[in-house]
Amino acid sequence: MPDSEAKSSRFDPSGSSAREGDVIPPGRWARGTRLFRDETLHRLEILLDEAFRIPFTRIRFGIDGIIGLVPGLGDVLAGLLSLIIPIAAWIRGVPYVTLMRMGVNLGIGVLVGSIPLLGDAFDIGWKANRRNYLLLQRHLGEPRRHTWKDWAFLIVLACTMALIFAIPILLAIWLLAWLIQH
């Protein structure tokens, strides 16, 4: 491959120039270079979660909270826009456990956000895009150092979900045993 061709195929998602000798294959990754730069992702995070402020308060919200007011379609559209940061994280090599955590953040935001009005207030406080952007930055700053926090978060979440599902089952068993005795 000629040197000029190698230079044109460089891709560094962080937006900085590639080091001499680094060759990244051209294709879909090169086309998304601008979209997945740190600056662009930070602007997206601000647009989705923090672009506006309620006057005389410290409460900030973005178009994610506004779009969510549209019943049904709004939460789906906001969820699709929110996928850009986890996709960028995947392309940039973030560990799968961190990607799972990003997915959980996004899922919680979309699931609870789908509740009319109350969900939109939750979206404004939860800020899934902000959380996911910070997870991406944390990984890029110190790769693989913080994955234990991601595992801990997912384990606590799994235990909480198991408890939530176990309580009605245990109550049903208790009620059935009580009915049989009486």
Secondary structure as GFF3:
##gff-version 3
##sequence-region A 1 182
A	DSSP	alpha_helix	3	8	.	.	.	ID=ss1
A	DSSP	alpha_helix	28	31	.	.	.	ID=ss2
A	DSSP	alpha_helix	38	49	.	.	.	ID=ss3
A	DSSP	beta_strand	52	53	.	.	.	ID=ss4
A	DSSP	beta_strand	60	61	.	.	.	ID=ss5
A	DSSP	alpha_helix	63	67	.	.	.	ID=ss6
A	DSSP	alpha_helix	73	82	.	.	.	ID=ss7
A	DSSP	alpha_helix	84	91	.	.	.	ID=ss8
A	DSSP	alpha_helix	96	113	.	.	.	ID=ss9
A	DSSP	alpha_helix	118	126	.	.	.	ID=ss10
A	DSSP	alpha_helix	128	141	.	.	.	ID=ss11
A	DSSP	alpha_helix	147	181	.	.	.	ID=ss12
###
